[in-house]
Amino acid sequence: MVEVIFAERFERVLRKIDESVKIKIKKLIRKIIDVPEIGKPMRYFRKGTREVYVSPFRLSYEFDKEKDLLTFLNIYHKDEQ
């Protein structure tokens, strides 16, 4: 069983998002918990993290296979890259 952690920043941003988008994000979180490697692996300074797209946001998370730990890091608007 994967241990799931939500970063403080992730929770803070999630509270501000519209309810209709929040529903999509929650469904996606369930999918990620089932299959943690579903997201696109990041490179360079974000190496070790993964991202998935939930229009118009990107959800960033990190999965540690050895510790079986899934950490949701951030949600940000795709234009803020």
N, CA and C atoms as a LAMMPS dump frame, in Angstrom:
ITEM: TIMESTEP
0
ITEM: NUMBER OF ATOMS
243
ITEM: BOX BOUNDS ff ff ff
-5.0000000000000000e+02 5.0000000000000000e+02
-5.0000000000000000e+02 5.0000000000000000e+02
-5.0000000000000000e+02 5.0000000000000000e+02
ITEM: ATOMS id mol type element x y z
1 1 1 N 0.838 -1.19 0
2 1 2 C 0 0 0
3 1 3 C 0.877 1.245 0
4 2 1 N 0.568 2.154 -0.862
5 2 2 C 1.337 3.38 -1.012
6 2 3 C 0.932 4.38 0.074
7 3 1 N 1.944 4.969 0.722
8 3 2 C 1.676 6.039 1.685
9 3 3 C 1.583 7.346 0.906
10 4 1 N 0.559 8.146 1.189
11 4 2 C 0.307 9.376 0.443
12 4 3 C 0.469 10.584 1.357
13 5 1 N 1.226 11.582 0.877
14 5 2 C 1.432 12.827 1.617
15 5 3 C 1.064 13.993 0.7
16 6 1 N 0.367 14.96 1.252
17 6 2 C 0.031 16.172 0.522
18 6 3 C 0.829 17.323 1.117
19 7 1 N 1.652 17.966 0.276
20 7 2 C 2.448 19.1 0.728
21 7 3 C 1.518 20.254 1.092
22 8 1 N 1.984 21.098 2.006
23 8 2 C 1.18 22.231 2.458
24 8 3 C 0.784 23.133 1.287
25 9 1 N 1.726 23.381 0.388
26 9 2 C 1.45 24.226 -0.777
27 9 3 C 0.361 23.613 -1.65
28 10 1 N 0.409 22.305 -1.849
29 10 2 C -0.593 21.59 -2.64
30 10 3 C -1.982 21.81 -2.057
31 11 1 N -2.12 21.614 -0.745
32 11 2 C -3.418 21.768 -0.08
33 11 3 C -3.917 23.207 -0.156
34 12 1 N -3.014 24.162 0.011
35 12 2 C -3.382 25.583 -0.028
36 12 3 C -3.934 25.965 -1.406
37 13 1 N -3.27 25.532 -2.459
38 13 2 C -3.715 25.851 -3.822
39 13 3 C -5.012 25.119 -4.144
40 14 1 N -5.131 23.88 -3.705
41 14 2 C -6.334 23.08 -3.986
42 14 3 C -7.58 23.734 -3.394
43 15 1 N -7.46 24.337 -2.218
44 15 2 C -8.608 24.996 -1.583
45 15 3 C -9.143 26.15 -2.436
46 16 1 N -8.295 26.793 -3.208
47 16 2 C -8.678 27.977 -3.985
48 16 3 C -9.257 27.643 -5.357
49 17 1 N -9.124 26.399 -5.781
50 17 2 C -9.548 25.997 -7.127
51 17 3 C -11.056 25.768 -7.164
52 18 1 N -11.65 26.08 -8.315
53 18 2 C -13.072 25.891 -8.554
54 18 3 C -13.488 24.434 -8.324
55 19 1 N -14.687 24.243 -7.811
56 19 2 C -15.176 22.904 -7.436
57 19 3 C -15.214 21.93 -8.609
58 20 1 N -15.57 22.385 -9.801
59 20 2 C -15.647 21.476 -10.953
60 20 3 C -14.258 20.934 -11.315
61 21 1 N -13.236 21.756 -11.202
62 21 2 C -11.87 21.318 -11.483
63 21 3 C -11.372 20.43 -10.348
64 22 1 N -11.784 20.75 -9.121
65 22 2 C -11.392 19.952 -7.956
66 22 3 C -11.838 18.497 -8.1
67 23 1 N -13.014 18.295 -8.66
68 23 2 C -13.531 16.934 -8.868
69 23 3 C -12.614 16.173 -9.829
70 24 1 N -12.189 16.828 -10.915
71 24 2 C -11.268 16.198 -11.871
72 24 3 C -9.938 15.862 -11.204
73 25 1 N -9.453 16.786 -10.389
74 25 2 C -8.173 16.579 -9.701
75 25 3 C -8.257 15.399 -8.738
76 26 1 N -9.349 15.297 -8.002
77 26 2 C -9.509 14.185 -7.049
78 26 3 C -9.563 12.839 -7.767
79 27 1 N -10.23 12.789 -8.931
80 27 2 C -10.258 11.547 -9.713
81 27 3 C -8.857 11.179 -10.188
82 28 1 N -8.122 12.19 -10.623
83 28 2 C -6.76 11.969 -11.094
84 28 3 C -5.849 11.502 -9.959
85 29 1 N -6.034 12.046 -8.779
86 29 2 C -5.243 11.63 -7.616
87 29 3 C -5.464 10.144 -7.337
88 30 1 N -6.7 9.697 -7.443
89 30 2 C -6.995 8.266 -7.234
90 30 3 C -6.274 7.399 -8.27
91 31 1 N -6.253 7.864 -9.526
92 31 2 C -5.547 7.125 -10.584
93 31 3 C -4.055 7.069 -10.31
94 32 1 N -3.495 8.202 -9.852
95 32 2 C -2.063 8.258 -9.563
96 32 3 C -1.715 7.329 -8.408
97 33 1 N -2.57 7.257 -7.404
98 33 2 C -2.325 6.364 -6.27
99 33 3 C -2.31 4.908 -6.749
100 34 1 N -3.204 4.564 -7.677
101 34 2 C -3.246 3.202 -8.221
102 34 3 C -2.026 2.896 -9.088
103 35 1 N -1.627 3.857 -9.942
104 35 2 C -0.499 3.675 -10.86
105 35 3 C 0.394 4.922 -10.774
106 36 1 N 1.333 4.96 -9.827
107 36 2 C 2.143 6.162 -9.604
108 36 3 C 3.01 6.601 -10.784
109 37 1 N 3.318 5.711 -11.695
110 37 2 C 4.169 6.082 -12.822
111 37 3 C 3.385 6.637 -14.004
112 38 1 N 2.144 7.028 -13.794
113 38 2 C 1.286 7.52 -14.867
114 38 3 C 1.744 8.885 -15.401
115 39 1 N 2.356 9.698 -14.562
116 39 2 C 2.748 11.057 -14.954
117 39 3 C 4.016 11.117 -15.784
118 40 1 N 4.206 12.247 -16.437
119 40 2 C 5.392 12.471 -17.261
120 40 3 C 6.593 12.771 -16.361
121 41 1 N 7.686 12.036 -16.503
122 41 2 C 8.883 12.311 -15.686
123 41 3 C 9.508 13.65 -16.085
124 42 1 N 9.856 14.432 -15.101
125 42 2 C 10.465 15.738 -15.344
126 42 3 C 11.986 15.61 -15.44
127 43 1 N 12.607 16.642 -16.017
128 43 2 C 14.056 16.629 -16.189
129 43 3 C 14.675 17.848 -15.538
130 44 1 N 15.993 17.895 -15.601
131 44 2 C 16.797 19.02 -15.124
132 44 3 C 16.568 19.257 -13.633
133 45 1 N 16.208 20.487 -13.237
134 45 2 C 16.115 20.789 -11.809
135 45 3 C 14.887 20.168 -11.15
136 46 1 N 13.935 19.664 -11.948
137 46 2 C 12.764 18.989 -11.379
138 46 3 C 12.867 17.467 -11.509
139 47 1 N 14.064 16.978 -11.769
140 47 2 C 14.277 15.539 -11.921
141 47 3 C 13.825 14.819 -10.651
142 48 1 N 13.175 13.68 -10.838
143 48 2 C 12.667 12.905 -9.706
144 48 3 C 11.191 13.167 -9.433
145 49 1 N 10.641 14.174 -10.116
146 49 2 C 9.211 14.448 -9.968
147 49 3 C 8.493 14.072 -11.25
148 50 1 N 7.193 14.006 -11.152
149 50 2 C 6.345 13.707 -12.311
150 50 3 C 5.213 14.724 -12.362
151 51 1 N 4.639 14.899 -13.546
152 51 2 C 3.527 15.827 -13.708
153 51 3 C 2.442 15.223 -14.581
154 52 1 N 1.206 15.609 -14.274
155 52 2 C 0.057 15.267 -15.108
156 52 3 C -0.722 16.556 -15.367
157 53 1 N -1.408 16.588 -16.48
158 53 2 C -2.146 17.771 -16.894
159 53 3 C -3.622 17.609 -16.588
160 54 1 N -4.181 18.586 -15.869
161 54 2 C -5.615 18.663 -15.596
162 54 3 C -6.021 20.059 -16.027
163 55 1 N -6.616 20.171 -17.181
164 55 2 C -6.889 21.465 -17.791
165 55 3 C -7.502 22.45 -16.801
166 56 1 N -6.966 23.623 -16.603
167 56 2 C -5.773 24.246 -17.156
168 56 3 C -4.569 24.161 -16.212
169 57 1 N -4.554 23.174 -15.337
170 57 2 C -3.5 23.071 -14.332
171 57 3 C -2.56 21.898 -14.587
172 58 1 N -1.418 21.953 -13.932
173 58 2 C -0.476 20.832 -13.898
174 58 3 C -0.33 20.416 -12.441
175 59 1 N -0.368 19.121 -12.229
176 59 2 C -0.25 18.558 -10.895
177 59 3 C 1.123 17.897 -10.793
178 60 1 N 1.908 18.343 -9.842
179 60 2 C 3.275 17.848 -9.677
180 60 3 C 3.343 16.935 -8.456
181 61 1 N 4.001 15.781 -8.63
182 61 2 C 4.145 14.846 -7.518
183 61 3 C 5.459 14.089 -7.618
184 62 1 N 5.792 13.429 -6.525
185 62 2 C 7.031 12.661 -6.455
186 62 3 C 6.687 11.278 -5.92
187 63 1 N 7.289 10.241 -6.522
188 63 2 C 7.056 8.869 -6.074
189 63 3 C 8.383 8.211 -5.749
190 64 1 N 8.509 7.742 -4.518
191 64 2 C 9.707 7.046 -4.066
192 64 3 C 9.37 5.557 -3.984
193 65 1 N 9.863 4.778 -4.955
194 65 2 C 9.561 3.341 -5.012
195 65 3 C 10.062 2.598 -3.786
196 66 1 N 11.27 2.933 -3.361
197 66 2 C 11.882 2.208 -2.245
198 66 3 C 11.081 2.364 -0.956
199 67 1 N 10.61 3.574 -0.693
200 67 2 C 9.844 3.841 0.53
201 67 3 C 8.345 3.661 0.319
202 68 1 N 7.936 3.419 -0.935
203 68 2 C 6.523 3.307 -1.292
204 68 3 C 5.765 4.548 -0.823
205 69 1 N 6.325 5.715 -1.161
206 69 2 C 5.824 7.003 -0.693
207 69 3 C 5.468 7.896 -1.874
208 70 1 N 4.265 8.418 -1.874
209 70 2 C 3.77 9.291 -2.926
210 70 3 C 3.495 10.656 -2.308
211 71 1 N 4.183 11.693 -2.809
212 71 2 C 4.041 13.036 -2.254
213 71 3 C 3.52 13.97 -3.334
214 72 1 N 2.346 14.54 -3.104
215 72 2 C 1.789 15.525 -4.023
216 72 3 C 2.369 16.874 -3.653
217 73 1 N 3.109 17.485 -4.592
218 73 2 C 3.896 18.675 -4.304
219 73 3 C 3.186 19.989 -4.59
220 74 1 N 2.583 20.107 -5.774
221 74 2 C 2.065 21.407 -6.169
222 74 3 C 1.03 21.266 -7.281
223 75 1 N 0.177 22.259 -7.373
224 75 2 C -0.732 22.421 -8.498
225 75 3 C -0.492 23.837 -8.99
226 76 1 N -0.252 23.989 -10.273
227 76 2 C -0.044 25.344 -10.799
228 76 3 C -0.648 25.474 -12.182
229 77 1 N -0.981 26.694 -12.526
230 77 2 C -1.561 26.972 -13.832
231 77 3 C -0.494 26.769 -14.896
232 78 1 N -0.849 26.184 -16.011
233 78 2 C 0.136 25.847 -17.036
234 78 3 C 0.847 27.074 -17.592
235 79 1 N 0.249 28.257 -17.491
236 79 2 C 0.887 29.481 -17.978
237 79 3 C 1.951 30.002 -17.017
238 80 1 N 2.062 29.432 -15.817
239 80 2 C 3.026 29.878 -14.81
240 80 3 C 4.367 29.152 -14.909
241 81 1 N 4.571 28.344 -15.929
242 81 2 C 5.808 27.584 -16.067
243 81 3 C 6.994 28.48 -16.238
